[in-house]
């Protein structure tokens, strides 16, 4: 192979880095809206109207979430695939506390959750943990799917290169 030709593995590595960066950008772009929407929707479903100060508090919580989670998301997604601890979706699932704090301060009652949800997400008393990227925001659907496909493809190529199946 010539110096400018890349192997399928090198191309997959490059694509994974590209899709990881795109997912990190997309997550950063939706975090404030996600927290605000979680607060508004959960309060509305409980029949509670939020006043302007509570709405402002939800925006502040969203900004804090963005500040904290975006940095963690970038760090996770910049880590080599085989060294990643957790996943982008698990990081988002562990970030419901920002909306929870606002909901608690507004007096919104906890929701009924099944045994699995209680065991898997004990602190998510409002059932906000997303099952998919689309549950966070529809704008994450494609970047999340592309990242997941790139991850699976790279994982497979690495295993094949190592003689594994």
N, C-alpha and C positions, 0 to 999 in steps of 0.2 A: 504494500500500500504506500502511496505517496505521502509526503509530509502533510499535505493539506486535506487528505482523506481521513474521515473519522470512522471509527468502528461503531457498530450498532450500540454497544455498551456506552461508549463516549457520547453518542448522540442522545441516548436515553438519560444519561446523567445530566446533560445540558438541558434537556426538556424538563426534567424534574426540578432543576433549579429555577427555571423560568416559571413553571406552574406554581411552585412554592412562593415565589415573589408575588405573583399575581394574586394568589389566595391571601397572602398577608396584607396586600393593599386593599383587597375587597373587604376583608374583615375590619380593617381600620376604618373604612368608609361607612360601615353599617352599625358599629357598636353603640354610638349615641342613640340612634333611632331605635335600636333593639331594646335598650334599657327603657327608654321613654315609652315605647309601645307596650312592653311588658307591664309597666306600671299602669298606664291608661287602661289597657284591656282587662287586667286582673281587677282593678278597682271598679270598672264599669260592670264587670260580670258579678261583682259583689253588691252592686247597686249604690256605690259610693262615688259621689262627685268630688273631684279634686279641685282645690282652689288654686289660685295663681302661684302661691308660695310652694305648694306641693308639686305643681308642674315644673316650677323652677328648680326644685330639689331633685326632681327626676332627671332634668337636663344636666345638672351638676353631677349627679351620680353617673350618668352616661358618659360625661367627659372624663370623670375619674376612671371609669371602666376602660375607656379608650386609652387613657394614659398608661394604665397598668397592664392591660391585656394585650394591647398592640405590641408592646415591647417583648412580652413573653411569647407571643405568637411568632414574631420575627425570629427570636432566638430559637424557638422550636423548629421552625421551618428552614432555618439556615444550618441546622445540625444535619450531619450525614444521616441518610435514611436508616442505616443499621444501628445508629446510636441514639435515635430519637426515643425519648421517654414520654409516652403518651401520644396523643394525637391532637390535631387542631380542634376537632369536635369535643374531645374530652376537656380541653382547656376552656372552651366556651361553656360546656356544661358546669364547670366548676366556678363560673363567673356570674351566677345568678344572684349572689349576695348584694350586688349594687342595687338592683331593683327591689330585692327583698327588704332592705333597710328602709327604703322609701315607703313601701307598702305597709310595713309594720308601723312606721311613724304616722301614717294616715289612718291607722286603725282598721285596715283591711283584714278580715279573718282568714286563717289558714284554709286551704282547700283539702278535700278528701283525696287521698292518694292510695294507690294499691300497695300491696306488700313489697313488690319489687321496687317501686319508686321510693318507698320509705327506706328500704335497705340500701339501694344504690345511691340515692341522693338525700341523705338524712336532713341536710340543712336547707333543702329546696322546698320549703313549706308551702309554696304557692304553685308548685308544679311547673316551673318555668324552664327546666332543663330541656334543651332541644334534642329531638331524636335525629334530626338531620340538619344539614346546612340551611335548607329552605325554611326550616322552623325558626331560624334566627332572622333571616331575611331572604326573600326570593332572589335578590342580587347575588347571593352566595351559592346558588344552585349550580350554575355552570362552572365557576372556578373550583368549587368543591369536588364536583365530578371529574373535572380535568385533572386536578391534583391527585385524586384517588386512582385514576387510571394510570397516570404517569408513575405513581408510586408502585402500583402492582406490576407494571411493565418492567420498571427498573429492578424490582425485587426478583422477578423471574429471570431476567437477563443475568443478574449477578449470580444467581444460583446455578444457572446453566454454565456460566463461565467457570464456576468453581467445581463443575462436574456433579452437581447435585440436581435432583429433580424436584 
